[in-house]
Amino acid sequence: MELKKAIITGGSRGIGLAIIKRLLKENYEIWYISRSQIGENLDGLLHYVNCDISDHEKLEESLKEIVKQATTIDLLVNNAGITKDNLIMRMQMEAWNDVLNVNLTSAFITCKVLSRTFLKQKKGSIINISSVVGVSGNAGQANYSASKAGLIGLTKTLAKEFASRSVRVNCVAPGFIETSMSDKLSEEQKAQIVENIPLSRMGNVDDIANVVAFLASSEASYITGQVLCVDGGMVI
Ligand SMILES: NC(=O)c1ccc[n+]([C@@H]2O[C@H](COP(=O)([O-])OP(=O)(O)OC[C@H]3O[C@@H](n4cnc5c(N)ncnc54)[C@H](OP(=O)(O)O)[C@@H]3O)[C@@H](O)[C@H]2O)c1
């Protein structure tokens, strides 16, 4: 199998870690960018890049260093994300800025810095991890929903800008997936959520990793600019 090269933001745990495990099986060499390292040993070509992606200058420097090492990039996954929930009347400017910086502005930077490499290569794929709340909104998540909706706009625009060079850009919009992000919910809240999921279960990290692997593969070579909701039927 041909060796492919991927960069993923986040990746130390949760959905990002599942994506890494899946891509290692698909013969990817991977650079993951996060503030902490994966807490287990994984076999494969895996490089840890310590960076807080809300430090935009450091993110840019880190990406340039990765490109120097990798020389070509087949896949960029913008996965890292945070929540700082509150009703808008109680939401502080800091919570708005923090969430937008990590979830959206970092993706603008990764796409901008790597655009030259992708366009020169005339191949590659970008996958942005959005959320169903970026499609449908959610009370108490103005900052998070806006950041995830922003990723959808970024995806659709870059799909148009990059298509002539055969670079594809897509979004995966997970529903409720069991990770440390959803651990913040009480059992009662989780039960209420499951009641509103047509497939009657929360998703797991592999549900998302499988779709990312598909969208990155040549089997998806005619798909660009799409938002694939992986949510058990919540958004239909
Ligand atoms: N879980 C869900 O139900 C769900 C639903 C819809 C969408 N999503 C989206 O899926 C993505 C992954 O979520 P998850 O559930 O796997 O969350 P998670 O378990 O909390 O993991 C978040 C990842 O993002 C990284 N990260 C956070 N802030 C960072 C920063 N400032 N700099 C660098 N890395 C940072 C974390 O690494 P470090 O802490 O080591 O830096 C970690 O690897 C997010 O974009 C999230 O919005 C999740």
The ligand as a MOL file (V3000), in Angstrom:
LIG
                    3D

  0  0  0     0  0            999 V3000
M  V30 BEGIN CTAB
M  V30 COUNTS 48 52 0 0 0
M  V30 BEGIN ATOM
M  V30 1 N -18.0120 14.3640 21.0340 0
M  V30 2 C -19.0600 14.8260 20.3850 0
M  V30 3 O -20.2080 14.4840 20.6990 0
M  V30 4 C -18.8800 15.7370 19.2080 0
M  V30 5 C -20.0140 16.0850 18.4670 0
M  V30 6 C -19.8830 16.9280 17.3780 0
M  V30 7 C -18.6390 17.4050 17.0290 0
M  V30 8 N -17.5420 17.0770 17.7660 0 CHG=1
M  V30 9 C -16.2590 17.6480 17.3500 0
M  V30 10 O -15.3000 16.6280 17.1700 0
M  V30 11 C -13.9940 17.1300 17.4610 0
M  V30 12 C -13.3140 16.2140 18.4670 0
M  V30 13 O -14.1160 16.2010 19.6370 0
M  V30 14 P -13.9170 15.1320 20.8080 0
M  V30 15 O -15.2600 14.7650 21.2780 0
M  V30 16 O -12.9530 14.0840 20.3920 0 CHG=-1
M  V30 17 O -13.2810 16.1030 21.9170 0
M  V30 18 P -12.1940 15.8050 23.0540 0
M  V30 19 O -12.2550 14.3880 23.4740 0
M  V30 20 O -12.3980 16.8900 24.0500 0
M  V30 21 O -10.8080 16.0560 22.2660 0
M  V30 22 C -10.5020 17.3340 21.7720 0
M  V30 23 C -9.1650 17.2950 21.0690 0
M  V30 24 O -8.8680 18.6410 20.6470 0
M  V30 25 C -7.5760 18.9930 21.1490 0
M  V30 26 N -7.5250 20.4040 21.5010 0
M  V30 27 C -8.4400 21.1200 22.2120 0
M  V30 28 N -8.0200 22.3780 22.3610 0
M  V30 29 C -6.8170 22.4660 21.7570 0
M  V30 30 C -5.8740 23.5130 21.6010 0
M  V30 31 N -6.0800 24.7560 22.0950 0
M  V30 32 N -4.7230 23.2630 20.9200 0
M  V30 33 C -4.4940 22.0240 20.4150 0
M  V30 34 N -5.3460 20.9900 20.5230 0
M  V30 35 C -6.4980 21.2180 21.1990 0
M  V30 36 C -7.3890 18.1390 22.3980 0
M  V30 37 O -6.0180 17.9340 22.6520 0
M  V30 38 P -5.2310 18.5370 23.9230 0
M  V30 39 O -6.2120 18.7230 25.0340 0
M  V30 40 O -4.1890 17.5040 24.1760 0
M  V30 41 O -4.6660 19.8140 23.4290 0
M  V30 42 C -8.0560 16.8190 21.9740 0
M  V30 43 O -7.1480 16.0190 21.2570 0
M  V30 44 C -14.2040 18.5570 17.9780 0
M  V30 45 O -13.9980 19.4880 16.9570 0
M  V30 46 C -15.6570 18.5640 18.4010 0
M  V30 47 O -16.2060 19.8520 18.3530 0
M  V30 48 C -17.6320 16.2430 18.8490 0
M  V30 END ATOM
M  V30 BEGIN BOND
M  V30 1 1 1 2
M  V30 2 2 2 3
M  V30 3 1 2 4
M  V30 4 1 4 5
M  V30 5 2 4 48
M  V30 6 2 5 6
M  V30 7 1 6 7
M  V30 8 2 7 8
M  V30 9 1 8 9
M  V30 10 1 8 48
M  V30 11 1 9 10
M  V30 12 1 9 46
M  V30 13 1 10 11
M  V30 14 1 11 12
M  V30 15 1 11 44
M  V30 16 1 12 13
M  V30 17 1 13 14
M  V30 18 2 14 15
M  V30 19 1 14 16
M  V30 20 1 14 17
M  V30 21 1 17 18
M  V30 22 2 18 19
M  V30 23 1 18 20
M  V30 24 1 18 21
M  V30 25 1 21 22
M  V30 26 1 22 23
M  V30 27 1 23 24
M  V30 28 1 23 42
M  V30 29 1 24 25
M  V30 30 1 25 26
M  V30 31 1 25 36
M  V30 32 1 26 27
M  V30 33 1 26 35
M  V30 34 2 27 28
M  V30 35 1 28 29
M  V30 36 1 29 30
M  V30 37 2 29 35
M  V30 38 1 30 31
M  V30 39 2 30 32
M  V30 40 1 32 33
M  V30 41 2 33 34
M  V30 42 1 34 35
M  V30 43 1 36 37
M  V30 44 1 36 42
M  V30 45 1 37 38
M  V30 46 2 38 39
M  V30 47 1 38 40
M  V30 48 1 38 41
M  V30 49 1 42 43
M  V30 50 1 44 45
M  V30 51 1 44 46
M  V30 52 1 46 47
M  V30 END BOND
M  V30 END CTAB
M  END
